[in-house]
Amino acid sequence: MKFKRFLPIIISLCILFSSCIQINAVNIENYNHDVATLNETNFLHLTKEQLLEDYEYYWKIIKENSPLFAASERINKISGKYEEYKHELLNSNSNLEQLECIVKLSQCLIGHTGLFFDPKYGQQLYNTADRQIWYKHLIDPISEKNYNLYKLFRNKKLGYIVKSQKDVNEIYANCDNNIETKIIKYNEIAYVKIKSFGSEYIEEDKPKLFDFYNKIGGYKNLIIDITGNSGGSTTYLYKNLLPLLTGKLSVKQYMLFKVGNKNREFIEEAFGNDNLKPICGLPNFENLSEHDKKGMTHFFCAEFTQELEKQINFSGKIWILIDGKVFSTSEALSINCKQTGCATLVGTNTSGDGIGCDPALMVLPNSKLVFRYSLEYGLNSDGSSNAIFGTKPDIVSSENETPLETCLKTIYKSVWS
């Protein structure tokens, strides 16, 4: 996830807006079901018409507000999927199957999409002065009672279901070992693997990482492996990685917006009324899709320069290993390294969507499930969509070679040459 205001790693802005969703009177105790009981036909006590209303509500919101809708149409044929899953919903008498149709449709939208991970955990995450609108979207008691639904869909790996940071242990067998450090070659090559940038690992990992940094101060190469790391908190980057990246950080990023009725207040609060410019004033970019640009109304250019104070006595070369699972905050690190040259990226293209602020939230009117969608269309320096193309490494791994193998081969080759 992305946090706080104008961080040098990523422009992560606060967004506040008032929910316009009406809360209907429902017996919330009916929603507190164990996962094993969710196969009951009408466990939510909702009619097919009510679930169809939820389905159409989701469709209307993303169609009118998502800046990645046109790209999702072009790449994933989302309109055809809308018709397909609507037909499935109308031919089902099960609340669970009807909800699955909405989740499957959300899978066809590019970017930060799918179900919000856990409303109760989200309340803790967003109950801050600069995140009250997210918090307001997550305090509905029915949404909280529906937690087992989120868990079920996550277990079924249905759609892109974003996991809460406390569920990282479902990805990695041993959540107590979020980092792995080792010496590959004495005095020459050190290695650290970071599986997650989750906020709960910040303080736990910091002393281990700094102790390791201090031990390898005289080494010529440090390899930071973030393959498989799907993100977390930018605070993790500030406290545990930025102390290594000394010198000037200068980042310039363009974001495109499709300002609609739902996301207007998100955008205005996050970026300010005076900072957004009409899309007609956007500079020309060689690889910007004209198809995607047509649906945009505004753009924002974020520029940030900061001198980093040297905190770690390490002057060797830094290599960062990336792959197709690098996303969100870990993608933000990749973007920063790509733009500033403070580290060399090795591996394969990332999954992207690391430019911008926290995704917008929506609450379905009847089931009260919380979905999210990316608020902006972030551009790589050549104008290509970061959410679609991700970040290309400086050194690309061949098909049968791991990023670590590629990196080591490059290091050894520079020594021999």
VOGU-3710 file (C-alpha; in Angstrom, 3 decimals, decimal comma):
1> mkfkrflpii> 0,000/0,000/0,000  1,027/3,630/-0,405  1,157/6,065/2,470  1,595/9,715/3,545  2,291/12,939/1,689  4,966/13,615/-0,966  7,531/10,972/-0,142  10,709/11,013/-2,211  10,185/7,393/-3,167  6,665/7,985/-4,482
11> islcilfssc> 4,109/10,729/-4,574  1,727/9,313/-1,988  -0,963/11,819/-1,208  -3,767/11,857/1,302  -7,311/11,625/-0,036  -10,471/12,507/1,824  -14,024/12,391/0,564  -17,493/11,926/2,008  -19,357/8,717/1,298  -22,622/9,194/-0,528
21> iqinavnien> -23,671/5,578/-0,030  -26,890/5,103/1,860  -26,760/2,459/4,575  -29,907/0,331/4,511  -31,270/-1,116/7,727  -30,265/-4,809/7,830  -29,887/-7,322/10,631  -26,107/-7,435/10,741  -26,019/-10,647/12,773  -27,080/-12,474/9,618
31> ynhdvatlne> -23,717/-11,571/8,096  -21,487/-13,172/10,686  -20,991/-16,535/9,010  -18,133/-18,965/9,175  -16,470/-19,650/5,825  -17,806/-23,223/5,911  -21,413/-21,967/5,858  -21,057/-19,644/2,899  -22,435/-22,157/0,415  -25,946/-21,511/1,672
41> tnflhltkeq> -28,046/-20,225/-1,204  -29,054/-16,895/0,357  -26,728/-16,542/3,320  -26,732/-12,743/2,880  -30,517/-12,695/2,690  -30,309/-10,650/-0,494  -32,418/-11,108/-3,594  -31,025/-11,591/-7,060  -32,257/-8,086/-7,887  -30,227/-6,632/-5,021
51> lledyeyywk> -27,052/-8,420/-6,126  -27,683/-7,263/-9,687  -27,946/-3,717/-8,331  -24,536/-4,182/-6,681  -23,151/-5,519/-9,956  -24,453/-2,564/-11,969  -23,250/-0,120/-9,310  -19,701/-1,484/-9,529  -19,807/-1,279/-13,330  -21,087/2,310/-13,352
61> iikensplfa> -18,426/3,513/-10,914  -15,434/2,039/-12,739  -16,758/2,979/-16,178  -17,203/6,635/-15,196  -14,231/7,042/-12,854  -11,412/4,579/-13,485  -8,600/6,097/-15,587  -7,603/2,542/-16,500  -11,021/1,587/-17,862  -10,125/2,255/-21,513
71> aserinkisg> -6,931/0,229/-21,124  -8,915/-2,572/-19,490  -11,273/-2,510/-22,468  -8,419/-2,544/-24,948  -6,426/-5,275/-23,219  -8,962/-7,347/-21,257  -12,183/-6,675/-23,241  -13,893/-5,756/-19,979  -17,238/-4,851/-21,618  -17,532/-8,384/-22,967
81> kyeeykhell> -16,704/-9,760/-19,519  -19,366/-7,477/-18,033  -22,005/-9,108/-20,255  -20,652/-12,589/-19,566  -20,652/-12,280/-15,782  -24,005/-10,475/-15,775  -25,485/-13,468/-17,590  -23,928/-15,769/-14,978  -25,383/-13,688/-12,163  -28,882/-13,704/-13,660
91> nsnsnleqle> -28,762/-17,480/-14,022  -27,638/-18,107/-10,449  -29,750/-18,393/-7,305  -26,800/-18,385/-4,919  -25,659/-15,184/-3,189  -22,106/-16,517/-3,193  -22,054/-17,213/-6,937  -23,661/-13,833/-7,624  -20,984/-12,047/-5,597  -18,293/-14,044/-7,366
101> civklsqcli> -19,503/-12,504/-10,628  -18,664/-9,030/-9,257  -15,270/-10,182/-7,996  -14,460/-11,804/-11,355  -15,450/-8,614/-13,165  -13,113/-6,640/-10,892  -10,294/-8,944/-11,997  -10,642/-7,530/-15,510  -9,849/-3,987/-14,366  -6,170/-3,065/-14,520
111> ghtglffdpk> -4,338/-1,585/-11,539  -5,075/-1,635/-7,810  -8,363/-3,456/-8,088  -10,486/-6,147/-6,497  -11,844/-6,462/-2,984  -10,390/-4,408/-0,183  -8,554/-6,845/2,067  -10,120/-6,534/5,524  -12,360/-3,629/6,644  -11,511/-4,108/10,327
121> ygqqlyntad> -7,768/-4,016/9,659  -8,338/-1,113/7,287  -9,984/0,856/10,079  -6,758/0,634/12,066  -4,700/1,493/9,003  -6,702/4,551/7,958  -7,861/6,008/11,266  -5,522/8,971/10,905  -6,127/12,665/10,314  -5,222/12,450/6,627
131> rqiwykhlid> -7,113/9,244/5,842  -10,563/9,858/7,293  -12,472/9,298/4,063  -11,039/5,802/3,694  -11,861/5,201/7,300  -15,457/6,319/6,735  -15,796/3,793/3,924  -14,688/0,998/6,220  -16,698/1,562/9,388  -19,975/0,168/8,111
141> piseknynly> -20,761/-2,750/10,473  -22,064/-4,959/7,663  -18,803/-4,610/5,723  -16,943/-5,659/8,837  -19,238/-8,632/9,400  -18,510/-9,723/5,834  -14,857/-10,409/6,626  -15,313/-14,142/6,036  -16,328/-13,351/2,483  -13,052/-11,549/1,888
151> klfrnkklgy> -11,233/-14,509/3,419  -13,132/-16,973/1,237  -12,430/-15,133/-2,000  -8,790/-14,748/-1,004  -8,476/-18,460/-0,273  -10,063/-19,256/-3,621  -7,583/-16,882/-5,303  -10,559/-15,349/-7,072  -9,703/-12,050/-8,691  -6,876/-9,795/-7,577
161> ivksqkdvne> -7,646/-9,858/-3,868  -5,232/-7,630/-1,980  -3,987/-9,286/1,180  -3,742/-7,447/4,438  -0,248/-7,107/5,842  -1,108/-9,479/8,674  -1,821/-12,140/6,054  1,655/-12,022/4,540  2,365/-15,340/6,243  -0,077/-16,913/3,778
171> iyancdnnie> 2,361/-16,032/1,012  5,552/-16,937/2,789  5,839/-20,095/4,836  7,836/-18,449/7,600  6,650/-14,920/8,310  9,231/-14,600/11,101  11,943/-14,436/8,444  10,894/-11,521/6,280  14,524/-10,810/5,480  17,398/-13,104/4,587
181> tkiikyneia> 21,009/-11,937/4,576  24,133/-13,712/3,425  27,643/-13,194/2,123  28,086/-14,526/-1,400  31,761/-13,609/-1,664  33,776/-12,259/1,230  34,631/-8,556/0,896  33,024/-8,532/-2,552  29,313/-9,441/-2,717  26,644/-9,206/-0,015
191> yvkiksfgse> 23,007/-10,191/-0,443  19,720/-9,358/1,291  16,283/-10,703/0,405  13,217/-8,684/1,523  9,945/-10,530/1,044  7,549/-7,751/2,049  7,585/-4,051/2,847  4,713/-4,610/5,254  4,367/-2,016/7,996  4,488/-4,672/10,707
201> yieedkpklf> 8,056/-5,574/9,646  9,501/-2,034/9,823  10,780/-2,035/13,388  11,500/-5,751/13,460  13,682/-5,649/10,356  15,473/-2,338/10,940  18,099/-3,472/13,496  18,819/-6,632/11,501  19,290/-4,674/8,278  21,399/-1,912/9,818
211> dfynkiggyk> 23,600/-4,454/11,565  24,123/-6,165/8,212  24,797/-2,850/6,421  27,468/-1,955/8,965  29,163/-5,341/8,586  29,446/-4,980/4,810  30,569/-1,346/4,738  33,697/-2,156/2,739  32,049/-4,522/0,251  32,019/-3,658/-3,435
221> nliiditgns> 28,513/-4,944/-4,198  25,208/-5,219/-2,346  22,374/-7,157/-3,960  18,868/-6,319/-2,667  16,414/-8,970/-3,809  12,772/-7,797/-3,911  11,522/-10,423/-6,363  8,105/-11,619/-5,272  7,636/-8,530/-3,092  4,163/-7,120/-3,854
231> ggsttylykn> 4,540/-3,975/-1,751  3,605/-2,679/1,663  4,383/0,670/3,293  6,623/3,410/1,926  7,641/4,019/5,546  9,535/0,723/5,317  11,546/2,175/2,431  12,290/5,373/4,327  13,491/3,714/7,467  15,184/0,590/6,143
241> llplltgkls> 16,381/1,230/2,575  16,740/4,946/1,860  19,675/5,313/4,304  21,655/3,327/1,715  20,679/5,533/-1,214  22,772/8,639/-0,624  23,032/11,645/-2,887  20,363/13,606/-4,734  17,001/12,038/-5,464  15,149/13,786/-8,262
251> vkqymlfkvg> 11,838/12,382/-9,438  9,424/13,714/-12,048  6,192/11,836/-12,623  3,104/12,471/-14,722  -0,317/11,167/-13,723  -3,475/11,264/-15,851  -7,004/11,406/-14,429  -10,531/10,675/-15,512  -12,419/12,970/-13,163  -15,892/11,577/-12,460
261> nknrefieea> -18,555/12,187/-9,836  -17,248/9,427/-7,571  -13,547/10,180/-7,585  -13,690/13,975/-7,910  -13,345/14,640/-4,182  -10,537/12,061/-3,881  -8,608/13,856/-6,598  -9,281/17,394/-5,423  -8,208/16,608/-1,873  -5,152/14,616/-2,928
271> fgndnlkpic> -3,766/16,907/-5,592  -5,440/20,279/-5,063  -7,722/22,201/-7,397  -4,927/24,409/-8,724  -2,436/21,637/-9,476  -4,484/19,606/-11,946  -4,219/20,791/-15,534  -6,567/20,110/-18,493  -5,432/17,101/-20,483  -5,051/19,263/-23,596
281> glpnfenlse> -1,914/20,769/-22,029  -0,128/17,435/-21,541  3,298/17,313/-23,215  3,776/14,828/-26,024  4,983/11,372/-25,016  6,274/8,912/-27,578  4,658/5,815/-26,083  1,446/7,186/-24,580  -1,580/5,279/-25,870  -3,908/7,693/-27,646
291> hdkkgmthff> -6,741/5,226/-27,010  -6,203/5,456/-23,273  -5,631/9,226/-23,348  -9,039/9,919/-24,933  -10,915/9,207/-21,732  -8,723/11,455/-19,557  -9,757/14,915/-18,411  -6,759/16,191/-16,406  -3,127/15,530/-15,590  -0,763/16,288/-12,724
301> caeftqelek> 3,024/16,601/-12,831  4,772/15,766/-9,580  8,390/16,854/-9,187  10,506/16,115/-6,159  14,176/16,695/-5,412  15,891/15,886/-2,126  19,432/15,548/-0,903  19,769/12,396/1,199  22,056/12,488/4,179  24,525/9,619/4,361
311> qinfsgkiwi> 23,484/7,332/7,220  25,183/4,060/6,310  28,912/3,657/5,679  28,508/1,797/2,411  29,951/3,121/-0,843  29,724/0,036/-3,042  27,426/-0,608/-5,989  23,795/-1,472/-5,245  21,851/-3,939/-7,359  18,098/-4,494/-6,999
321> lidgkvfsts> 16,521/-7,697/-8,287  12,968/-7,383/-9,661  10,377/-9,564/-11,375  6,736/-9,657/-12,457  5,449/-9,834/-8,879  6,929/-6,478/-7,891  3,943/-4,150/-7,455  2,759/-0,986/-5,691  5,318/0,116/-3,050  8,022/-2,258/-4,243
331> ealsinckqt> 7,323/-0,897/-7,725  7,750/2,628/-6,333  11,274/1,677/-5,269  11,955/0,336/-8,757  10,715/3,551/-10,370  12,868/5,682/-8,099  15,990/3,644/-8,864  15,232/3,747/-12,582  14,810/7,531/-12,623  17,699/8,440/-10,346
341> gcatlvgtnt> 20,229/5,732/-11,130  20,891/5,191/-7,419  20,806/1,419/-7,989  20,894/-0,927/-10,966  17,733/-2,949/-11,661  18,220/-6,559/-12,740  15,600/-9,143/-13,688  12,309/-8,889/-15,578  9,590/-6,278/-15,942  7,620/-5,440/-12,809
351> sgdgigcdpa> 3,821/-5,473/-12,504  3,762/-1,713/-12,009  1,116/0,610/-10,555  3,616/2,269/-8,262  2,856/5,885/-9,240  0,239/7,881/-7,384  -1,770/7,785/-4,188  -3,937/5,224/-2,415  -6,700/3,707/-4,551  -10,256/5,002/-4,312
361> lmvlpnsklv> -12,792/2,890/-2,414  -16,405/2,065/-3,128  -18,965/0,229/-0,986  -21,588/-1,808/-2,821  -25,074/-0,617/-1,819  -26,567/-3,947/-0,710  -23,859/-6,495/0,146  -21,617/-3,704/1,538  -18,491/-5,332/0,128  -15,680/-2,796/-0,308
371> frysleygln> -13,896/-2,628/-3,655  -11,113/-0,359/-4,811  -9,704/1,000/-8,071  -6,639/3,001/-9,061  -7,173/6,742/-8,977  -4,606/7,718/-11,599  -2,938/6,546/-14,813  0,773/6,865/-14,010  3,243/7,371/-16,839  6,701/5,941/-17,206
381> sdgssnaifg> 9,256/8,430/-18,506  8,505/7,421/-22,116  4,749/7,868/-21,661  3,883/4,193/-21,410  1,482/3,170/-18,652  3,262/2,086/-15,495  0,236/0,007/-14,454  0,346/-1,899/-17,748  4,032/-2,147/-18,594  5,642/-1,776/-15,185
391> tkpdivssen> 9,333/-0,895/-15,008  11,885/-2,415/-17,342  15,126/-3,459/-15,607  18,446/-1,967/-16,625  19,727/-5,510/-17,171  17,157/-8,058/-18,385  17,368/-11,696/-17,347  17,124/-14,305/-20,066  14,227/-16,778/-20,000  16,142/-19,549/-18,272
401> etpletclkt> 18,066/-17,356/-15,849  17,035/-15,987/-12,454  17,623/-12,304/-11,652  20,245/-13,337/-9,095  22,094/-15,430/-11,664  22,014/-12,532/-14,128  23,292/-10,126/-11,502  26,150/-12,361/-10,390  27,147/-13,023/-13,971  27,237/-9,264/-14,624
411> iyksvws> 29,327/-8,605/-11,510  31,833/-11,356/-12,308  32,051/-10,264/-15,921  32,970/-6,693/-14,843  35,743/-8,114/-12,675  37,159/-10,263/-15,445  36,969/-7,613/-18,156
//
